[in-house]
Amino acid sequence: MDDVVYTSIVRIERQGGPVRLAWLPGEKEPVTFGVHGAIAQHYGVAPDAFTPHATTIDSIVGGRRGMTHRYICTSAGSAQDRRREDLIRGEG
């Protein structure tokens, strides 16, 4: 097996509700994650309950070098059944 060349060490701190701070390698300040728009609505978060922030899904899409991605949150019965579907719509 190849040697490990990098281990990412990240610290996450819950701030309440969907809001959390992430201390990421290479960043001087923590990054705030939360919910916004349709994602907040999907998870039943009132629009005025928290300040909107990018989601972890947004960071994954942003890190994919501009490839066009669309993530859809669906609900199949209960909160435990919620899942994410990744639909790739082409490459640029």
N, CA, C and O atoms as CSV, one atom per row, in Angstrom:
chain,resi,resn,atom,element,x,y,z
A,1,MET,N,N,0.831,-1.174,0.000
A,1,MET,CA,C,0.000,0.000,0.000
A,1,MET,C,C,0.883,1.247,0.000
A,1,MET,O,O,1.956,1.258,0.603
A,2,ASP,N,N,0.420,2.296,-0.684
A,2,ASP,CA,C,1.159,3.551,-0.735
A,2,ASP,C,C,1.186,4.224,0.624
A,2,ASP,O,O,0.293,4.027,1.447
A,3,ASP,N,N,2.221,5.022,0.847
A,3,ASP,CA,C,2.309,5.798,2.078
A,3,ASP,C,C,1.293,6.932,2.057
A,3,ASP,O,O,0.996,7.486,0.998
A,4,VAL,N,N,0.766,7.272,3.210
A,4,VAL,CA,C,-0.144,8.409,3.332
A,4,VAL,C,C,0.667,9.681,3.126
A,4,VAL,O,O,1.687,9.878,3.785
A,5,VAL,N,N,0.225,10.546,2.219
A,5,VAL,CA,C,0.957,11.778,1.942
A,5,VAL,C,C,0.330,12.989,2.602
A,5,VAL,O,O,0.975,14.031,2.718
A,6,TYR,N,N,-0.932,12.872,3.044
A,6,TYR,CA,C,-1.578,14.023,3.677
A,6,TYR,C,C,-2.734,13.548,4.548
A,6,TYR,O,O,-3.516,12.684,4.150
A,7,THR,N,N,-2.826,14.115,5.720
A,7,THR,CA,C,-3.961,13.891,6.605
A,7,THR,C,C,-4.545,15.248,6.946
A,7,THR,O,O,-3.848,16.111,7.481
A,8,SER,N,N,-5.812,15.441,6.643
A,8,SER,CA,C,-6.483,16.705,6.940
A,8,SER,C,C,-7.017,16.655,8.367
A,8,SER,O,O,-7.786,15.760,8.717
A,9,ILE,N,N,-6.616,17.599,9.169
A,9,ILE,CA,C,-7.088,17.682,10.550
A,9,ILE,C,C,-8.012,18.886,10.645
A,9,ILE,O,O,-7.582,20.028,10.486
A,10,VAL,N,N,-9.287,18.618,10.906
A,10,VAL,CA,C,-10.330,19.640,10.935
A,10,VAL,C,C,-11.041,19.557,12.268
A,10,VAL,O,O,-11.337,18.468,12.760
A,11,ARG,N,N,-11.315,20.723,12.855
A,11,ARG,CA,C,-12.091,20.775,14.098
A,11,ARG,C,C,-13.424,21.438,13.793
A,11,ARG,O,O,-13.466,22.498,13.169
A,12,ILE,N,N,-14.520,20.813,14.235
A,12,ILE,CA,C,-15.867,21.338,14.025
A,12,ILE,C,C,-16.466,21.700,15.386
A,12,ILE,O,O,-16.368,20.932,16.343
A,13,GLU,N,N,-17.078,22.865,15.456
A,13,GLU,CA,C,-17.734,23.309,16.690
A,13,GLU,C,C,-19.167,23.726,16.372
A,13,GLU,O,O,-19.392,24.664,15.607
A,14,ARG,N,N,-20.128,23.028,16.960
A,14,ARG,CA,C,-21.543,23.374,16.767
A,14,ARG,C,C,-21.840,24.684,17.469
A,14,ARG,O,O,-21.433,24.901,18.611
A,15,GLN,N,N,-22.557,25.558,16.771
A,15,GLN,CA,C,-22.930,26.852,17.328
A,15,GLN,C,C,-24.407,26.879,17.725
A,15,GLN,O,O,-24.861,27.833,18.356
A,16,GLY,N,N,-25.142,25.857,17.366
A,16,GLY,CA,C,-26.577,25.797,17.622
A,16,GLY,C,C,-27.320,25.646,16.313
A,16,GLY,O,O,-26.953,26.243,15.301
A,17,GLY,N,N,-28.377,24.835,16.344
A,17,GLY,CA,C,-29.123,24.585,15.110
A,17,GLY,C,C,-28.205,24.037,14.049
A,17,GLY,O,O,-27.373,23.176,14.336
A,18,PRO,N,N,-28.338,24.521,12.815
A,18,PRO,CA,C,-27.521,24.007,11.728
A,18,PRO,C,C,-26.166,24.709,11.594
A,18,PRO,O,O,-25.379,24.355,10.716
A,19,VAL,N,N,-25.884,25.684,12.437
A,19,VAL,CA,C,-24.670,26.498,12.293
A,19,VAL,C,C,-23.501,25.840,13.024
A,19,VAL,O,O,-23.617,25.430,14.179
A,20,ARG,N,N,-22.362,25.749,12.309
A,20,ARG,CA,C,-21.145,25.234,12.916
A,20,ARG,C,C,-19.926,25.938,12.333
A,20,ARG,O,O,-19.938,26.431,11.205
A,21,LEU,N,N,-18.886,25.963,13.137
A,21,LEU,CA,C,-17.614,26.541,12.714
A,21,LEU,C,C,-16.659,25.407,12.400
A,21,LEU,O,O,-16.618,24.401,13.109
A,22,ALA,N,N,-15.892,25.574,11.333
A,22,ALA,CA,C,-14.904,24.561,10.941
A,22,ALA,C,C,-13.536,25.227,10.861
A,22,ALA,O,O,-13.342,26.187,10.115
A,23,TRP,N,N,-12.605,24.711,11.629
A,23,TRP,CA,C,-11.220,25.162,11.533
A,23,TRP,C,C,-10.539,24.259,10.522
A,23,TRP,O,O,-10.310,23.076,10.775
A,24,LEU,N,N,-10.219,24.840,9.364
A,24,LEU,CA,C,-9.672,24.090,8.239
A,24,LEU,C,C,-8.196,24.402,8.039
A,24,LEU,O,O,-7.763,25.528,8.286
A,25,PRO,N,N,-7.423,23.426,7.598
A,25,PRO,CA,C,-6.011,23.679,7.315
A,25,PRO,C,C,-5.866,24.791,6.278
A,25,PRO,O,O,-6.608,24.835,5.297
A,26,GLY,N,N,-4.924,25.672,6.499
A,26,GLY,CA,C,-4.645,26.745,5.555
A,26,GLY,C,C,-5.482,27.997,5.759
A,26,GLY,O,O,-5.250,29.007,5.095
A,27,GLU,N,N,-6.452,27.950,6.666
A,27,GLU,CA,C,-7.301,29.119,6.936
A,27,GLU,C,C,-6.940,29.704,8.298
A,27,GLU,O,O,-6.771,28.972,9.274
A,28,LYS,N,N,-6.825,31.029,8.354
A,28,LYS,CA,C,-6.494,31.689,9.621
A,28,LYS,C,C,-7.697,31.785,10.549
A,28,LYS,O,O,-7.552,31.757,11.771
A,29,GLU,N,N,-8.879,31.897,9.965
A,29,GLU,CA,C,-10.114,32.025,10.737
A,29,GLU,C,C,-11.020,30.831,10.454
A,29,GLU,O,O,-10.918,30.219,9.391
A,30,PRO,N,N,-11.895,30.496,11.382
A,30,PRO,CA,C,-12.822,29.395,11.114
A,30,PRO,C,C,-13.801,29.747,10.004
A,30,PRO,O,O,-14.134,30.915,9.803
A,31,VAL,N,N,-14.255,28.736,9.293
A,31,VAL,CA,C,-15.242,28.884,8.228
A,31,VAL,C,C,-16.604,28.547,8.834
A,31,VAL,O,O,-16.744,27.536,9.522
A,32,THR,N,N,-17.603,29.384,8.581
A,32,THR,CA,C,-18.945,29.146,9.100
A,32,THR,C,C,-19.769,28.392,8.065
A,32,THR,O,O,-19.848,28.792,6.903
A,33,PHE,N,N,-20.378,27.304,8.502
A,33,PHE,CA,C,-21.302,26.534,7.671
A,33,PHE,C,C,-22.678,26.585,8.303
A,33,PHE,O,O,-22.812,26.695,9.521
A,34,GLY,N,N,-23.690,26.505,7.471
A,34,GLY,CA,C,-25.062,26.493,7.954
A,34,GLY,C,C,-25.982,26.010,6.862
A,34,GLY,O,O,-25.661,25.072,6.133
A,35,VAL,N,N,-27.134,26.654,6.750
A,35,VAL,CA,C,-28.092,26.342,5.685
A,35,VAL,C,C,-28.631,27.647,5.121
A,35,VAL,O,O,-28.500,28.708,5.731
A,36,HIS,N,N,-29.240,27.549,3.945
A,36,HIS,CA,C,-29.843,28.715,3.299
A,36,HIS,C,C,-30.891,28.239,2.323
A,36,HIS,O,O,-30.876,27.081,1.904
A,37,GLY,N,N,-31.787,29.105,1.965
A,37,GLY,CA,C,-32.758,28.867,0.897
A,37,GLY,C,C,-33.476,27.539,0.970
A,37,GLY,O,O,-34.023,27.164,2.007
A,38,ALA,N,N,-33.466,26.830,-0.157
A,38,ALA,CA,C,-34.196,25.577,-0.292
A,38,ALA,C,C,-33.682,24.503,0.667
A,38,ALA,O,O,-34.450,23.651,1.115
A,39,ILE,N,N,-32.395,24.540,0.980
A,39,ILE,CA,C,-31.850,23.543,1.906
A,39,ILE,C,C,-32.411,23.778,3.299
A,39,ILE,O,O,-32.787,22.825,3.981
A,40,ALA,N,N,-32.474,25.034,3.732
A,40,ALA,CA,C,-33.079,25.347,5.026
A,40,ALA,C,C,-34.534,24.899,5.048
A,40,ALA,O,O,-34.996,24.306,6.023
A,41,GLN,N,N,-35.246,25.186,3.976
A,41,GLN,CA,C,-36.652,24.793,3.887
A,41,GLN,C,C,-36.794,23.274,3.971
A,41,GLN,O,O,-37.671,22.769,4.671
A,42,HIS,N,N,-35.935,22.550,3.261
A,42,HIS,CA,C,-35.976,21.089,3.253
A,42,HIS,C,C,-35.840,20.519,4.670
A,42,HIS,O,O,-36.530,19.566,5.033
A,43,TYR,N,N,-34.947,21.110,5.459
A,43,TYR,CA,C,-34.707,20.612,6.810
A,43,TYR,C,C,-35.603,21.279,7.857
A,43,TYR,O,O,-35.420,21.066,9.056
A,44,GLY,N,N,-36.563,22.079,7.410
A,44,GLY,CA,C,-37.528,22.673,8.334
A,44,GLY,C,C,-36.981,23.815,9.166
A,44,GLY,O,O,-37.478,24.078,10.261
A,45,VAL,N,N,-35.957,24.503,8.660
A,45,VAL,CA,C,-35.377,25.643,9.363
A,45,VAL,C,C,-36.073,26.913,8.868
A,45,VAL,O,O,-36.040,27.211,7.674
A,46,ALA,N,N,-36.691,27.647,9.761
A,46,ALA,CA,C,-37.385,28.884,9.394
A,46,ALA,C,C,-36.395,29.876,8.795
A,46,ALA,O,O,-35.253,29.959,9.247
A,47,PRO,N,N,-36.825,30.633,7.777
A,47,PRO,CA,C,-35.914,31.566,7.101
A,47,PRO,C,C,-35.260,32.585,8.025
A,47,PRO,O,O,-34.141,33.024,7.761
A,48,ASP,N,N,-35.933,32.963,9.092
A,48,ASP,CA,C,-35.380,33.983,9.990
A,48,ASP,C,C,-34.789,33.390,11.272
A,48,ASP,O,O,-34.439,34.135,12.187
A,49,ALA,N,N,-34.675,32.074,11.349
A,49,ALA,CA,C,-34.173,31.426,12.569
A,49,ALA,C,C,-32.662,31.592,12.736
A,49,ALA,O,O,-32.174,31.725,13.859
A,50,PHE,N,N,-31.917,31.585,11.626
A,50,PHE,CA,C,-30.461,31.694,11.657
A,50,PHE,C,C,-29.999,32.519,10.470
A,50,PHE,O,O,-30.682,32.584,9.448
A,51,THR,N,N,-28.842,33.147,10.604
A,51,THR,CA,C,-28.244,33.844,9.482
A,51,THR,C,C,-27.862,32.804,8.426
A,51,THR,O,O,-27.231,31.801,8.758
A,52,PRO,N,N,-28.232,33.023,7.157
A,52,PRO,CA,C,-27.880,32.049,6.110
A,52,PRO,C,C,-26.370,31.956,5.917
A,52,PRO,O,O,-25.665,32.965,5.925
A,53,HIS,N,N,-25.893,30.737,5.745
A,53,HIS,CA,C,-24.479,30.479,5.457
A,53,HIS,C,C,-24.392,29.367,4.428
A,53,HIS,O,O,-25.339,28.602,4.243
A,54,ALA,N,N,-23.255,29.284,3.764
A,54,ALA,CA,C,-23.001,28.193,2.820
A,54,ALA,C,C,-23.092,26.864,3.556
A,54,ALA,O,O,-22.782,26.767,4.743
A,55,THR,N,N,-23.525,25.844,2.823
A,55,THR,CA,C,-23.602,24.503,3.390
A,55,THR,C,C,-22.321,23.741,3.080
A,55,THR,O,O,-21.503,24.180,2.272
A,56,THR,N,N,-22.162,22.604,3.727
A,56,THR,CA,C,-21.018,21.763,3.395
A,56,THR,C,C,-21.134,21.269,1.948
A,56,THR,O,O,-20.123,21.063,1.277
A,57,ILE,N,N,-22.374,21.080,1.471
A,57,ILE,CA,C,-22.570,20.691,0.065
A,57,ILE,C,C,-22.015,21.780,-0.857
A,57,ILE,O,O,-21.379,21.474,-1.866
A,58,ASP,N,N,-22.255,23.051,-0.512
A,58,ASP,CA,C,-21.733,24.156,-1.322
A,58,ASP,C,C,-20.207,24.105,-1.399
A,58,ASP,O,O,-19.628,24.372,-2.451
A,59,SER,N,N,-19.561,23.762,-0.288
A,59,SER,CA,C,-18.093,23.717,-0.293
A,59,SER,C,C,-17.579,22.571,-1.163
A,59,SER,O,O,-16.546,22.702,-1.819
A,60,ILE,N,N,-18.299,21.448,-1.169
A,60,ILE,CA,C,-17.895,20.321,-2.021
A,60,ILE,C,C,-18.016,20.713,-3.490
A,60,ILE,O,O,-17.101,20.468,-4.277
A,61,VAL,N,N,-19.139,21.318,-3.859
A,61,VAL,CA,C,-19.341,21.752,-5.241
A,61,VAL,C,C,-18.284,22.786,-5.619
A,61,VAL,O,O,-17.718,22.719,-6.711
A,62,GLY,N,N,-18.014,23.732,-4.738
A,62,GLY,CA,C,-17.013,24.760,-5.007
A,62,GLY,C,C,-15.612,24.202,-5.179
A,62,GLY,O,O,-14.798,24.772,-5.905
A,63,GLY,N,N,-15.329,23.094,-4.518
A,63,GLY,CA,C,-14.006,22.486,-4.604
A,63,GLY,C,C,-13.817,21.580,-5.803
A,63,GLY,O,O,-12.743,21.005,-5.981
A,64,ARG,N,N,-14.854,21.441,-6.637
A,64,ARG,CA,C,-14.785,20.530,-7.781
A,64,ARG,C,C,-14.318,21.229,-9.055
A,64,ARG,O,O,-14.653,20.779,-10.151
A,65,ARG,N,N,-13.579,22.278,-8.949
A,65,ARG,CA,C,-12.944,22.972,-10.083
A,65,ARG,C,C,-13.928,23.429,-11.141
A,65,ARG,O,O,-13.646,23.348,-12.337
A,66,GLY,N,N,-15.073,23.906,-10.707
A,66,GLY,CA,C,-15.999,24.509,-11.655
A,66,GLY,C,C,-16.858,23.543,-12.427
A,66,GLY,O,O,-17.629,23.968,-13.288
A,67,MET,N,N,-16.756,22.251,-12.153
A,67,MET,CA,C,-17.652,21.309,-12.827
A,67,MET,C,C,-19.081,21.635,-12.408
A,67,MET,O,O,-19.320,22.066,-11.281
A,68,THR,N,N,-20.005,21.433,-13.295
A,68,THR,CA,C,-21.397,21.735,-12.994
A,68,THR,C,C,-22.003,20.565,-12.231
A,68,THR,O,O,-22.087,19.450,-12.745
A,69,HIS,N,N,-22.415,20.827,-11.018
A,69,HIS,CA,C,-23.052,19.813,-10.185
A,69,HIS,C,C,-24.373,20.363,-9.693
A,69,HIS,O,O,-24.531,21.571,-9.518
A,70,ARG,N,N,-25.302,19.485,-9.476
A,70,ARG,CA,C,-26.539,19.880,-8.840
A,70,ARG,C,C,-26.856,18.844,-7.778
A,70,ARG,O,O,-26.963,17.653,-8.071
A,71,TYR,N,N,-27.003,19.295,-6.569
A,71,TYR,CA,C,-27.336,18.416,-5.467
A,71,TYR,C,C,-28.800,18.615,-5.134
A,71,TYR,O,O,-29.273,19.746,-5.025
A,72,ILE,N,N,-29.510,17.523,-4.974
A,72,ILE,CA,C,-30.925,17.588,-4.657
A,72,ILE,C,C,-31.143,16.855,-3.341
A,72,ILE,O,O,-30.739,15.703,-3.185
A,73,CYS,N,N,-31.782,17.531,-2.403
A,73,CYS,CA,C,-32.169,16.885,-1.160
A,73,CYS,C,C,-33.590,16.381,-1.330
A,73,CYS,O,O,-34.474,17.120,-1.762
A,74,THR,N,N,-33.801,15.129,-0.991
A,74,THR,CA,C,-35.144,14.571,-1.086
A,74,THR,C,C,-35.530,14.004,0.264
A,74,THR,O,O,-34.668,13.720,1.095
A,75,SER,N,N,-36.794,13.844,0.476
A,75,SER,CA,C,-37.277,13.254,1.710
A,75,SER,C,C,-38.179,12.091,1.359
A,75,SER,O,O,-39.113,12.242,0.571
A,76,ALA,N,N,-37.912,10.942,1.931
A,76,ALA,CA,C,-38.726,9.755,1.676
A,76,ALA,C,C,-39.327,9.285,2.995
A,76,ALA,O,O,-38.953,8.231,3.509
A,77,GLY,N,N,-40.238,10.046,3.533
A,77,GLY,CA,C,-40.946,9.632,4.741
A,77,GLY,C,C,-40.548,10.397,5.977
A,77,GLY,O,O,-41.356,11.166,6.497
A,78,SER,N,N,-39.343,10.222,6.471
A,78,SER,CA,C,-38.946,10.854,7.726
A,78,SER,C,C,-37.565,11.473,7.600
A,78,SER,O,O,-36.868,11.286,6.603
A,79,ALA,N,N,-37.186,12.217,8.635
A,79,ALA,CA,C,-35.872,12.871,8.623
A,79,ALA,C,C,-34.754,11.845,8.491
A,79,ALA,O,O,-33.726,12.135,7.879
A,80,GLN,N,N,-34.934,10.647,9.055
A,80,GLN,CA,C,-33.905,9.614,8.966
A,80,GLN,C,C,-33.756,9.084,7.548
A,80,GLN,O,O,-32.720,8.528,7.184
A,81,ASP,N,N,-34.815,9.265,6.748
A,81,ASP,CA,C,-34.774,8.768,5.377
A,81,ASP,C,C,-34.218,9.781,4.395
A,81,ASP,O,O,-34.060,9.469,3.214
A,82,ARG,N,N,-33.917,10.988,4.856
A,82,ARG,CA,C,-33.426,12.016,3.932
A,82,ARG,C,C,-32.103,11.580,3.328
A,82,ARG,O,O,-31.250,10.993,3.994
A,83,ARG,N,N,-31.965,11.876,2.085
A,83,ARG,CA,C,-30.738,11.519,1.392
A,83,ARG,C,C,-30.411,12.580,0.362
A,83,ARG,O,O,-31.246,13.415,0.016
A,84,ARG,N,N,-29.195,12.533,-0.116
A,84,ARG,CA,C,-28.713,13.491,-1.103
A,84,ARG,C,C,-28.431,12.760,-2.390
A,84,ARG,O,O,-27.803,11.701,-2.379
A,85,GLU,N,N,-28.883,13.304,-3.494
A,85,GLU,CA,C,-28.583,12.716,-4.789
A,85,GLU,C,C,-27.684,13.679,-5.563
A,85,GLU,O,O,-27.971,14.873,-5.653
A,86,ASP,N,N,-26.624,13.164,-6.105
A,86,ASP,CA,C,-25.668,13.960,-6.859
A,86,ASP,C,C,-25.924,13.734,-8.357
A,86,ASP,O,O,-25.743,12.630,-8.871
A,87,LEU,N,N,-26.343,14.794,-9.039
A,87,LEU,CA,C,-26.571,14.704,-10.480
A,87,LEU,C,C,-25.528,15.540,-11.190
A,87,LEU,O,O,-25.509,16.761,-11.032
A,88,ILE,N,N,-24.677,14.926,-11.955
A,88,ILE,CA,C,-23.656,15.663,-12.696
A,88,ILE,C,C,-24.245,16.045,-14.047
A,88,ILE,O,O,-24.705,15.184,-14.796
A,89,ARG,N,N,-24.228,17.351,-14.357
A,89,ARG,CA,C,-24.849,17.880,-15.573
A,89,ARG,C,C,-23.816,18.301,-16.610
A,89,ARG,O,O,-24.011,19.325,-17.266
A,90,GLY,N,N,-22.740,17.566,-16.785
A,90,GLY,CA,C,-21.750,17.900,-17.799
A,90,GLY,C,C,-20.513,18.542,-17.198
A,90,GLY,O,O,-20.491,18.877,-16.014
A,91,GLU,N,N,-19.508,18.709,-17.995
A,91,GLU,CA,C,-18.248,19.260,-17.524
A,91,GLU,C,C,-17.870,20.513,-18.307
A,91,GLU,O,O,-16.973,20.496,-19.150
A,92,GLY,N,N,-18.558,21.570,-18.015
A,92,GLY,CA,C,-18.145,22.848,-18.522
A,92,GLY,C,C,-18.664,23.232,-19.833
A,92,GLY,O,O,-18.351,24.314,-20.328
